């Protein structure tokens, strides 16, 4: 079985694009996905999950040019976990999606445009 993630959601904030010490471009942004379900009272409620997404190299350049807050995107990639120790000495675990393919799917766009 392969490490594969696919989701469709909305970008929460404009992507933050930086350049590493080795000169490689990286874009970081969050994507919200929604799920509807009935609560105990039988009423529909929407649950939102936030996903951290990272795009590298040419994918980061395309994100920088075309992606922004509120845009609905389809993303496929792989799940990555990394950890570090904070300045306070606490161990932190970060789970993020490394984007390999992205497509704009916003309803206000006339055509789907692959990244």
N, CA, C and O atoms as a DFTB+ gen file, in Angstrom:
460 C
 N C O
     1  1       0.841      -1.175       0.000
     2  2       0.000       0.000       0.000
     3  2       0.888       1.241       0.000
     4  3       1.914       1.280       0.679
     5  1       0.489       2.239      -0.757
     6  2       1.289       3.456      -0.878
     7  2       0.754       4.547       0.025
     8  3      -0.404       4.519       0.442
     9  1       1.613       5.507       0.322
    10  2       1.248       6.680       1.103
    11  2       0.624       7.687       0.143
    12  3       1.347       8.372      -0.580
    13  1      -0.706       7.793       0.121
    14  2      -1.403       8.647      -0.836
    15  2      -2.554       9.358      -0.133
    16  3      -3.322       8.735       0.600
    17  1      -2.668      10.659      -0.360
    18  2      -3.736      11.479       0.204
    19  2      -4.401      12.233      -0.930
    20  3      -3.727      12.754      -1.819
    21  1      -5.732      12.292      -0.898
    22  2      -6.478      13.093      -1.865
    23  2      -7.555      13.851      -1.098
    24  3      -8.255      13.274      -0.265
    25  1      -7.684      15.136      -1.380
    26  2      -8.725      15.909      -0.729
    27  2      -9.117      17.096      -1.594
    28  3      -8.359      17.559      -2.447
    29  1     -10.335      17.572      -1.339
    30  2     -10.827      18.785      -1.984
    31  2     -11.273      19.705      -0.864
    32  3     -12.034      19.304       0.018
    33  1     -10.796      20.939      -0.903
    34  2     -11.157      21.894       0.136
    35  2     -10.799      23.302      -0.276
    36  3     -10.386      23.555      -1.408
    37  1     -10.968      24.228       0.678
    38  2     -10.701      25.634       0.417
    39  2      -9.457      26.093       1.159
    40  3      -9.238      25.742       2.318
    41  1      -8.650      26.882       0.467
    42  2      -7.442      27.434       1.078
    43  2      -7.855      28.452       2.136
    44  3      -8.668      29.337       1.868
    45  1      -7.293      28.325       3.341
    46  2      -7.687      29.173       4.464
    47  2      -7.075      30.560       4.458
    48  3      -7.750      31.534       4.792
    49  1      -5.823      30.665       4.089
    50  2      -5.101      31.940       4.034
    51  2      -4.222      31.911       2.801
    52  3      -3.931      30.845       2.259
    53  1      -3.802      33.086       2.360
    54  2      -2.878      33.123       1.232
    55  2      -1.633      32.307       1.574
    56  3      -1.122      32.398       2.691
    57  1      -1.142      31.512       0.624
    58  2       0.053      30.708       0.877
    59  2       1.263      31.570       1.256
    60  3       1.420      32.694       0.780
    61  1       2.096      31.020       2.111
    62  2       3.355      31.671       2.481
    63  2       4.453      30.963       1.697
    64  3       4.663      29.760       1.851
    65  1       5.149      31.719       0.859
    66  2       6.200      31.150       0.012
    67  2       7.548      31.670       0.499
    68  3       7.746      32.875       0.656
    69  1       8.468      30.742       0.734
    70  2       9.817      31.105       1.162
    71  2      10.833      30.351       0.313
    72  3      10.483      29.470      -0.472
    73  1      12.089      30.716       0.487
    74  2      13.186      30.046      -0.212
    75  2      14.125      29.476       0.850
    76  3      14.517      30.181       1.780
    77  1      14.483      28.195       0.707
    78  2      15.368      27.557       1.672
    79  2      16.797      28.076       1.502
    80  3      17.108      28.791       0.550
    81  1      17.650      27.699       2.445
    82  2      19.063      28.093       2.375
    83  2      19.728      27.565       1.109
    84  3      20.681      28.160       0.607
    85  1      19.223      26.450       0.598
    86  2      19.782      25.858      -0.622
    87  2      19.135      26.415      -1.884
    88  3      19.441      25.962      -2.987
    89  1      18.235      27.401      -1.731
    90  2      17.639      28.065      -2.885
    91  2      16.383      27.417      -3.440
    92  3      15.931      27.786      -4.524
    93  1      15.810      26.460      -2.722
    94  2      14.599      25.795      -3.205
    95  2      13.367      26.506      -2.643
    96  3      13.309      26.820      -1.454
    97  1      12.379      26.756      -3.515
    98  2      11.160      27.448      -3.120
    99  2      10.187      26.464      -2.469
   100  3      10.034      25.331      -2.927
   101  1       9.523      26.921      -1.379
   102  2       8.541      26.106      -0.687
   103  2       7.325      26.972      -0.352
   104  3       7.466      28.096       0.129
   105  1       6.130      26.435      -0.612
   106  2       4.873      27.123      -0.297
   107  2       4.159      26.333       0.796
   108  3       4.054      25.108       0.725
   109  1       3.675      27.043       1.795
   110  2       2.928      26.420       2.888
   111  2       1.569      27.106       3.002
   112  3       1.468      28.332       2.960
   113  1       0.525      26.283       3.148
   114  2      -0.809      26.838       3.296
   115  2      -1.717      25.796       3.933
   116  3      -1.376      24.615       3.998
   117  1      -2.873      26.245       4.399
   118  2      -3.834      25.335       5.010
   119  2      -5.055      25.190       4.113
   120  3      -5.437      26.117       3.399
   121  1      -5.656      24.007       4.166
   122  2      -6.853      23.708       3.392
   123  2      -7.901      23.146       4.346
   124  3      -7.611      22.261       5.151
   125  1      -9.124      23.670       4.246
   126  2     -10.231      23.199       5.078
   127  2     -11.111      22.255       4.269
   128  3     -11.484      22.554       3.135
   129  1     -11.438      21.109       4.867
   130  2     -12.413      20.201       4.271
   131  2     -13.610      20.133       5.214
   132  3     -13.461      20.229       6.432
   133  1     -14.791      19.967       4.636
   134  2     -16.019      19.930       5.429
   135  2     -16.719      18.589       5.286
   136  3     -16.697      17.960       4.229
   137  1     -17.338      18.173       6.379
   138  2     -18.110      16.938       6.404
   139  2     -19.412      17.225       7.142
   140  3     -19.389      17.811       8.224
   141  1     -20.536      16.825       6.578
   142  2     -21.831      17.038       7.223
   143  2     -22.314      15.742       7.852
   144  3     -22.183      14.663       7.273
   145  1     -22.875      15.869       9.047
   146  2     -23.453      14.702       9.714
   147  2     -24.539      15.178      10.664
   148  3     -24.606      16.353      11.024
   149  1     -25.377      14.248      11.057
   150  2     -26.455      14.579      11.993
   151  2     -25.941      14.477      13.429
   152  3     -25.218      13.548      13.787
   153  1     -26.335      15.455      14.237
   154  2     -25.963      15.406      15.650
   155  2     -26.988      14.589      16.434
   156  3     -27.881      13.995      15.830
   157  1     -26.882      14.543      17.759
   158  2     -27.777      13.728      18.591
   159  2     -29.234      14.170      18.487
   160  3     -30.153      13.373      18.676
   161  1     -29.429      15.455      18.182
   162  2     -30.789      15.988      18.047
   163  2     -31.357      15.762      16.646
   164  3     -32.497      16.140      16.376
   165  1     -30.581      15.153      15.757
   166  2     -31.042      14.879      14.404
   167  2     -30.851      16.031      13.435
   168  3     -31.291      15.958      12.288
   169  1     -30.194      17.102      13.887
   170  2     -29.946      18.256      13.018
   171  2     -28.608      18.082      12.305
   172  3     -27.670      17.493      12.841
   173  1     -28.546      18.609      11.084
   174  2     -27.300      18.532      10.325
   175  2     -26.312      19.553      10.856
   176  3     -26.674      20.697      11.130
   177  1     -25.066      19.137      11.000
   178  2     -23.993      20.050      11.378
   179  2     -22.793      19.792      10.486
   180  3     -22.584      18.679      10.002
   181  1     -22.014      20.835      10.279
   182  2     -20.834      20.733       9.431
   183  2     -19.585      20.706      10.305
   184  3     -19.400      21.568      11.164
   185  1     -18.743      19.722      10.083
   186  2     -17.472      19.608      10.792
   187  2     -16.353      19.981       9.831
   188  3     -16.269      19.451       8.723
   189  1     -15.510      20.884      10.257
   190  2     -14.404      21.350       9.428
   191  2     -13.091      20.794       9.968
   192  3     -12.826      20.856      11.169
   193  1     -12.270      20.248       9.067
   194  2     -10.935      19.767       9.417
   195  2      -9.925      20.579       8.629
   196  3     -10.080      20.776       7.423
   197  1      -8.886      21.051       9.314
   198  2      -7.823      21.832       8.658
   199  2      -6.623      20.943       8.394
   200  3      -6.203      20.175       9.259
   201  1      -6.075      21.053       7.190
   202  2      -4.921      20.265       6.761
   203  2      -3.799      21.230       6.384
   204  3      -4.034      22.227       5.700
   205  1      -2.594      20.933       6.827
   206  2      -1.431      21.730       6.449
   207  2      -0.832      21.127       5.182
   208  3      -0.603      19.920       5.106
   209  1      -0.581      21.979       4.189
   210  2      -0.095      21.522       2.886
   211  2       1.234      22.206       2.583
   212  3       1.421      23.387       2.876
   213  1       2.148      21.448       1.996
   214  2       3.454      21.967       1.597
   215  2       3.681      21.610       0.137
   216  3       3.478      20.465      -0.268
   217  1       4.103      22.591      -0.654
   218  2       4.457      22.360      -2.062
   219  2       5.889      22.841      -2.269
   220  3       6.271      23.898      -1.766
   221  1       6.674      22.074      -3.001
   222  2       8.087      22.370      -3.217
   223  2       8.378      22.716      -4.675
   224  3       7.635      22.323      -5.574
   225  1       9.464      23.455      -4.903
   226  2       9.998      23.700      -6.244
   227  2       9.011      24.356      -7.185
   228  3       8.402      25.374      -6.858
   229  1       8.857      23.756      -8.369
   230  2       7.981      24.348      -9.385
   231  2       6.528      24.359      -8.926
   232  3       5.772      25.253      -9.306
   233  1       6.120      23.378      -8.111
   234  2       4.755      23.377      -7.574
   235  2       4.555      24.589      -6.664
   236  3       3.485      25.198      -6.672
   237  1       5.574      24.942      -5.884
   238  2       5.498      26.121      -5.015
   239  2       5.379      27.398      -5.843
   240  3       4.653      28.318      -5.467
   241  1       6.082      27.455      -6.953
   242  2       6.000      28.632      -7.822
   243  2       4.595      28.791      -8.398
   244  3       4.082      29.907      -8.485
   245  1       3.977      27.690      -8.787
   246  2       2.616      27.742      -9.314
   247  2       1.620      28.139      -8.228
   248  3       0.694      28.908      -8.487
   249  1       1.803      27.623      -7.022
   250  2       0.944      28.005      -5.902
   251  2       1.066      29.502      -5.662
   252  3       0.067      30.187      -5.443
   253  1       2.284      30.002      -5.703
   254  2       2.526      31.424      -5.480
   255  2       1.791      32.288      -6.511
   256  3       1.272      33.352      -6.175
   257  1       1.749      31.831      -7.757
   258  2       1.132      32.608      -8.840
   259  2      -0.386      32.473      -8.897
   260  3      -1.070      33.438      -9.238
   261  1      -0.937      31.286      -8.567
   262  2      -2.349      31.013      -8.843
   263  2      -3.235      30.787      -7.628
   264  3      -4.455      30.909      -7.740
   265  1      -2.669      30.463      -6.474
   266  2      -3.484      30.085      -5.320
   267  2      -3.654      31.248      -4.352
   268  3      -2.769      32.093      -4.216
   269  1      -4.795      31.280      -3.685
   270  2      -5.062      32.317      -2.700
   271  2      -6.186      31.907      -1.769
   272  3      -6.855      30.896      -1.984
   273  1      -6.382      32.705      -0.736
   274  2      -7.401      32.452       0.275
   275  2      -8.768      32.246      -0.373
   276  3      -9.174      33.004      -1.254
   277  1      -9.474      31.204       0.081
   278  2     -10.819      30.933      -0.367
   279  2     -10.927      30.061      -1.605
   280  3     -12.000      29.531      -1.894
   281  1      -9.844      29.904      -2.335
   282  2      -9.878      29.132      -3.575
   283  2     -10.102      27.654      -3.257
   284  3      -9.449      27.099      -2.373
   285  1     -11.024      27.022      -3.979
   286  2     -11.267      25.597      -3.804
   287  2     -10.292      24.823      -4.679
   288  3     -10.191      25.066      -5.881
   289  1      -9.575      23.888      -4.061
   290  2      -8.557      23.120      -4.774
   291  2      -8.701      21.630      -4.479
   292  3      -9.177      21.230      -3.416
   293  1      -8.282      20.829      -5.441
   294  2      -8.141      19.386      -5.260
   295  2      -6.644      19.118      -5.155
   296  3      -5.859      19.596      -5.973
   297  1      -6.262      18.359      -4.153
   298  2      -4.842      18.085      -3.907
   299  2      -4.642      16.587      -3.778
   300  3      -5.423      15.896      -3.123
   301  1      -3.598      16.098      -4.403
   302  2      -3.158      14.731      -4.140
   303  2      -1.679      14.810      -3.787
   304  3      -0.930      15.631      -4.317
   305  1      -1.295      13.947      -2.893
   306  2       0.090      13.960      -2.439
   307  2       0.322      12.851      -1.438
   308  3      -0.349      11.819      -1.461
   309  1       1.281      13.079      -0.560
   310  2       1.581      12.068       0.450
   311  2       1.570      12.706       1.829
   312  3       1.823      13.901       1.982
   313  1       1.276      11.894       2.816
   314  2       1.242      12.339       4.192
   315  2       2.646      12.274       4.773
   316  3       3.364      11.290       4.593
   317  1       3.024      13.337       5.474
   318  2       4.356      13.404       6.059
   319  2       4.245      13.839       7.518
   320  3       3.474      14.743       7.842
   321  1       5.008      13.200       8.391
   322  2       5.072      13.615       9.785
   323  2       6.509      13.940      10.136
   324  3       7.444      13.244       9.742
   325  1       6.656      15.017      10.890
   326  2       7.987      15.393      11.378
   327  2       7.828      15.910      12.793
   328  3       6.746      16.338      13.194
   329  1       8.918      15.868      13.544
   330  2       8.844      16.369      14.908
   331  2      10.048      17.225      15.222
   332  3      11.081      17.164      14.556
   333  1       9.882      18.023      16.258
   334  2      10.965      18.885      16.707
   335  2      10.740      19.202      18.178
   336  3       9.669      18.930      18.722
   337  1      11.739      19.769      18.812
   338  2      11.620      20.195      20.201
   339  2      11.549      21.711      20.218
   340  3      12.400      22.388      19.641
   341  1      10.532      22.240      20.882
   342  2      10.337      23.686      20.944
   343  2      11.389      24.325      21.842
   344  3      12.138      23.633      22.532
   345  1      11.436      25.651      21.824
   346  2      12.378      26.387      22.678
   347  2      12.116      26.108      24.152
   348  3      13.021      26.204      24.980
   349  1      10.855      25.756      24.479
   350  2      10.478      25.453      25.855
   351  2      10.787      24.004      26.232
   352  3      10.540      23.593      27.366
   353  1      11.330      23.224      25.284
   354  2      11.683      21.837      25.541
   355  2      10.566      20.838      25.304
   356  3      10.710      19.665      25.649
   357  1       9.448      21.277      24.719
   358  2       8.336      20.376      24.444
   359  2       8.509      19.744      23.070
   360  3       8.896      20.405      22.107
   361  1       8.211      18.432      23.001
   362  2       8.269      17.745      21.711
   363  2       6.991      18.048      20.940
   364  3       5.893      17.950      21.487
   365  1       7.134      18.412      19.681
   366  2       6.006      18.764      18.816
   367  2       5.985      17.822      17.620
   368  3       7.030      17.494      17.058
   369  1       4.784      17.389      17.234
   370  2       4.598      16.538      16.065
   371  2       3.779      17.314      15.048
   372  3       2.728      17.863      15.380
   373  1       4.252      17.362      13.818
   374  2       3.560      18.061      12.745
   375  2       3.196      17.045      11.669
   376  3       4.039      16.274      11.211
   377  1       1.927      17.060      11.273
   378  2       1.453      16.219      10.183
   379  2       1.072      17.148       9.039
   380  3       0.307      18.093       9.234
   381  1       1.595      16.887       7.858
   382  2       1.318      17.751       6.707
   383  2       1.216      16.914       5.440
   384  3       1.686      15.778       5.378
   385  1       0.589      17.509       4.436
   386  2       0.463      16.866       3.132
   387  2       1.493      17.481       2.208
   388  3       1.540      18.700       2.045
   389  1       2.312      16.650       1.607
   390  2       3.264      17.110       0.603
   391  2       2.539      17.020      -0.735
   392  3       2.304      15.928      -1.252
   393  1       2.186      18.178      -1.292
   394  2       1.385      18.220      -2.526
   395  2       2.224      17.762      -3.712
   396  3       3.348      18.223      -3.911
   397  1       1.662      16.853      -4.493
   398  2       2.301      16.398      -5.716
   399  2       1.516      16.852      -6.941
   400  3       2.095      17.127      -7.992
   401  1       0.176      16.930      -6.795
   402  2      -0.691      17.424      -7.866
   403  2      -1.767      18.300      -7.256
   404  3      -2.286      18.006      -6.179
   405  1      -2.100      19.382      -7.953
   406  2      -3.164      20.277      -7.494
   407  2      -3.984      20.732      -8.691
   408  3      -3.484      20.852      -9.810
   409  1      -5.271      20.982      -8.417
   410  2      -6.153      21.482      -9.463
   411  2      -7.135      22.471      -8.836
   412  3      -7.679      22.217      -7.762
   413  1      -7.356      23.588      -9.506
   414  2      -8.353      24.544      -9.051
   415  2      -9.725      24.003      -9.427
   416  3      -9.949      23.621     -10.576
   417  1     -10.654      23.970      -8.456
   418  2     -11.997      23.479      -8.734
   419  2     -13.068      24.464      -8.268
   420  3     -14.235      24.093      -8.149
   421  1     -12.687      25.710      -8.004
   422  2     -13.655      26.716      -7.550
   423  2     -14.813      26.818      -8.516
   424  3     -14.641      26.776      -9.735
   425  1     -15.985      26.952      -7.950
   426  2     -17.186      27.041      -8.767
   427  2     -17.222      28.317      -9.598
   428  3     -17.888      28.358     -10.632
   429  1     -16.524      29.350      -9.168
   430  2     -16.547      30.605      -9.918
   431  2     -15.533      30.620     -11.057
   432  3     -15.411      31.627     -11.754
   433  1     -14.818      29.542     -11.256
   434  2     -13.885      29.434     -12.382
   435  2     -14.582      28.711     -13.526
   436  3     -15.258      27.711     -13.284
   437  1     -14.441      29.187     -14.778
   438  2     -15.144      28.542     -15.881
   439  2     -14.608      27.152     -16.221
   440  3     -15.365      26.304     -16.693
   441  1     -13.330      26.906     -15.993
   442  2     -12.738      25.607     -16.328
   443  2     -11.774      25.188     -15.231
   444  3     -11.163      26.023     -14.564
   445  1     -11.651      23.897     -15.062
   446  2     -10.649      23.382     -14.137
   447  2      -9.282      23.601     -14.776
   448  3      -9.078      23.299     -15.952
   449  1      -8.360      24.125     -13.995
   450  2      -7.017      24.371     -14.509
   451  2      -6.010      23.605     -13.658
   452  3      -5.809      23.943     -12.492
   453  1      -5.380      22.587     -14.218
   454  2      -4.397      21.860     -13.413
   455  2      -3.170      22.719     -13.155
   456  3      -2.776      23.532     -13.991
   457  1      -2.583      22.528     -12.004
   458  2      -1.341      23.223     -11.665
   459  2      -0.207      22.521     -12.360
   460  3       0.947      22.927     -12.224
